[in-house]
């Protein structure tokens, strides 16, 4: 019997295949389909993971009292016959106690093994979830960077270098500005160092109006990042301010000016 990929997916055969609950000929049919459609293998892995999480979530731990009772019963030399605490079955004295010892020890070992296995699976699940979270964050960071690069390659993009002041001549910074899209990106090559209680702050300068406070940044992380855009601004300035920024600039710590007009 040959089935299409959609028939395999819609029939529930994959779930039964993972559980090995199919007849031999059906198992062979699904296995052949997995070889033909490799994407079904990924679905099988997802089903296995889902079953594993379900089993972890609904696993039943044995009562602590049960283990304590078993240990007490098999270690008590005064027990006569084979009457076991918590049960109603009693066997003859001859050989009965010896029969139950391996059974109880086996039950105890299985209980301990189950607890260890569940703990191990929980740790593996947490580790897997952490790896997935890190991969997602890295993927999002790459997407942001690719979007920035696409913007910088736009034909409407204009690159303006900062005019550093005499106090900070080592400054090297570029503004990528796009009036069509209303976007600004700062590219840092070199900035003067700041202390832990200071920040860099961007300002918009327009005519005789007071400087308008804009982005506050620390100069850490990516050397290219998006900042605010002010239409028809004459220039942008960057100063060093108290950490978190201020409403009015400290012009004694003016790093430089980026002229937009003209």
C-alpha positions in Angstrom: 0.0 0.0 0.0 1.4 3.4 -1.0 0.2 6.6 0.7 0.9 10.2 -0.1 2.6 12.5 2.4 -0.6 14.3 3.2 -2.4 11.0 3.8 0.3 9.9 6.2 0.1 13.3 8.0 -3.7 13.4 8.2 -4.3 9.7 9.1 -2.5 9.7 12.5 -0.2 7.0 11.3 2.9 9.0 12.3 1.8 9.1 16.0 1.1 5.3 16.0 4.4 4.7 14.2 6.3 6.5 16.9 4.5 4.4 19.5 5.2 1.2 17.5 1.4 0.5 17.6 1.0 -0.4 13.9 0.8 -3.7 12.3 4.1 -4.9 10.7 2.9 -4.0 7.1 1.8 -0.6 8.2 5.1 0.0 10.0 6.9 -0.8 6.7 4.6 1.5 4.8 5.2 4.5 7.1 9.0 3.8 7.2 9.0 3.8 3.3 7.1 7.1 3.3 9.6 8.6 5.7 12.4 7.6 3.4 10.5 9.1 0.4 9.6 12.3 2.3 12.5 13.3 4.7 10.4 16.1 6.2 8.2 13.4 7.8 11.3 12.5 9.9 11.3 15.9 11.5 7.6 15.5 12.3 8.4 12.2 14.0 11.0 13.9 16.1 8.5 16.6 17.1 5.9 13.9 18.0 8.5 12.0 20.1 9.4 15.3 21.9 5.7 16.0 22.6 5.2 12.5 24.0 8.2 12.9 26.2 7.0 16.2 27.6 3.5 14.7 28.2 5.0 11.7 30.0 7.1 14.1 32.2 4.1 16.2 33.0 1.9 13.3 34.0 4.5 11.0 35.6 3.3 9.5 38.9 5.8 9.4 41.7 5.4 6.5 44.2 4.4 7.5 47.7 7.3 8.1 50.0 5.4 6.1 52.7 5.4 3.0 50.4 9.2 3.0 50.2 9.6 3.5 53.9 7.2 0.6 54.7 9.0 -1.7 52.3 12.4 -0.9 53.9 10.9 -1.3 57.4 9.2 -4.6 56.6 12.2 -6.3 55.0 14.6 -5.2 57.7 12.4 -6.2 60.7 13.6 -9.6 62.0 10.4 -10.0 64.1 8.1 -10.4 61.1 6.5 -13.8 61.1 5.2 -15.5 58.0 4.8 -13.3 54.9 2.1 -10.8 56.0 3.2 -7.5 54.5 2.1 -4.2 55.9 -0.4 -2.5 53.7 -1.6 -5.7 52.0 -4.2 -8.4 52.8 -2.3 -11.4 51.3 -0.6 -13.8 53.6 1.4 -16.9 52.6 2.6 -19.8 54.7 5.8 -19.3 56.7 7.8 -21.7 54.7 9.9 -19.7 52.2 7.4 -16.8 52.0 9.6 -14.1 53.3 12.5 -15.1 51.1 10.1 -14.8 48.1 9.2 -11.2 48.8 12.6 -9.8 49.5 13.8 -9.6 45.8 10.4 -8.4 44.8 10.5 -5.5 47.3 14.1 -4.7 46.5 13.2 -4.6 42.8 10.3 -2.3 43.4 12.5 0.0 45.5 15.2 0.0 42.8 12.6 0.7 40.1 11.2 3.6 42.1 14.6 5.1 42.6 15.5 4.7 39.0 12.3 6.3 37.9 12.9 9.3 40.0 16.5 9.7 38.7 15.3 9.3 35.1 12.6 11.9 35.5 15.0 14.3 37.0 17.5 13.7 34.2 14.8 14.2 31.6 13.7 17.5 33.3 17.3 18.8 33.2 17.6 17.8 29.5 14.4 19.6 28.7 15.5 22.8 30.5 18.9 22.6 28.7 17.1 22.1 25.3 14.7 25.0 26.0 17.7 27.3 26.9 19.5 26.3 23.7 16.4 27.1 21.7 16.0 30.5 23.4 19.7 31.4 22.6 19.2 30.3 19.0 16.1 32.4 18.7 17.9 35.5 20.1 20.8 35.0 17.8 18.5 34.6 14.8 16.6 37.8 15.7 19.9 39.7 16.1 20.9 38.5 12.7 17.6 39.6 11.2 18.0 43.1 12.7 21.6 43.4 11.4 20.5 42.3 7.9 17.7 44.8 7.9 20.2 47.6 8.8 22.6 46.5 6.0 19.7 46.6 3.5 18.9 50.1 4.7 22.5 51.3 4.4 22.6 50.0 0.9 19.6 52.0 -0.1 20.2 54.5 -3.0 18.6 57.2 -0.8 21.1 56.7 2.0 23.5 59.6 2.7 26.6 59.2 4.9 27.7 62.2 7.0 30.9 62.3 9.1 30.8 64.0 12.5 32.9 67.2 12.9 34.7 66.5 16.2 35.4 69.3 18.6 39.0 70.2 19.7 38.3 68.6 23.1 37.7 65.2 21.5 39.7 65.2 18.2 40.0 61.4 18.2 36.3 61.0 17.6 35.3 59.1 14.5 31.6 58.6 13.8 29.3 58.5 10.8 25.6 59.1 10.5 23.7 57.2 7.8 20.6 59.3 7.1 17.7 58.6 4.7 15.2 61.4 4.3 13.0 59.3 2.0 12.4 56.6 4.6 12.9 58.8 7.6 15.7 56.7 9.1 19.0 57.4 10.9 21.8 55.0 11.8 24.9 55.8 13.7 28.1 54.0 12.9 30.8 54.2 15.6 34.5 54.0 14.7 35.9 55.8 17.8 34.3 57.7 20.7 36.0 59.2 23.8 35.7 57.0 26.8 33.1 57.7 29.5 32.7 56.6 33.1 30.1 54.2 34.5 27.8 57.1 35.5 27.9 58.8 32.1 26.1 58.3 28.7 26.4 59.6 25.2 23.3 61.6 24.0 22.1 62.7 20.6 20.5 66.1 20.0 18.6 67.6 17.1 19.5 71.2 16.2 17.1 73.3 14.2 17.4 77.1 13.7 17.4 79.1 16.9 15.3 76.5 18.7 16.8 74.9 21.9 18.4 71.5 21.2 15.9 68.7 21.3 17.0 65.7 23.4 17.1 62.4 21.5 18.7 58.9 21.9 20.9 58.0 24.9 23.4 55.3 24.4 26.5 53.8 26.0 28.6 52.9 22.9 28.5 49.2 23.7 27.4 46.3 21.6 26.8 46.8 17.9 28.8 49.6 16.3 25.9 50.3 13.9 22.4 51.0 15.3 19.3 52.9 14.6 18.6 56.3 16.2 15.8 58.8 16.0 15.0 60.9 12.9 13.9 64.5 13.0 12.5 65.9 9.6 14.2 69.1 8.3 16.7 69.2 11.2 19.8 71.3 10.4 22.2 69.2 12.4 22.7 66.6 15.0 25.1 66.9 18.0 26.5 64.3 20.4 27.4 65.2 24.0 28.5 63.4 27.1 25.9 63.6 29.8 25.0 62.1 33.2 23.9 58.5 32.8 20.4 58.3 31.4 20.6 61.7 29.6 19.4 65.2 30.3 16.8 67.6 29.0 19.4 70.2 28.1 22.9 69.5 26.8 26.2 70.1 28.7 28.1 71.9 25.9 31.4 71.7 27.8 31.2 68.0 26.8 30.2 68.5 23.2 31.9 65.6 21.2 30.9 66.9 17.8 28.3 68.1 15.3 26.8 66.3 12.3 25.7 68.8 9.7 22.6 67.7 7.7 21.6 70.9 5.8 23.5 72.1 2.8 
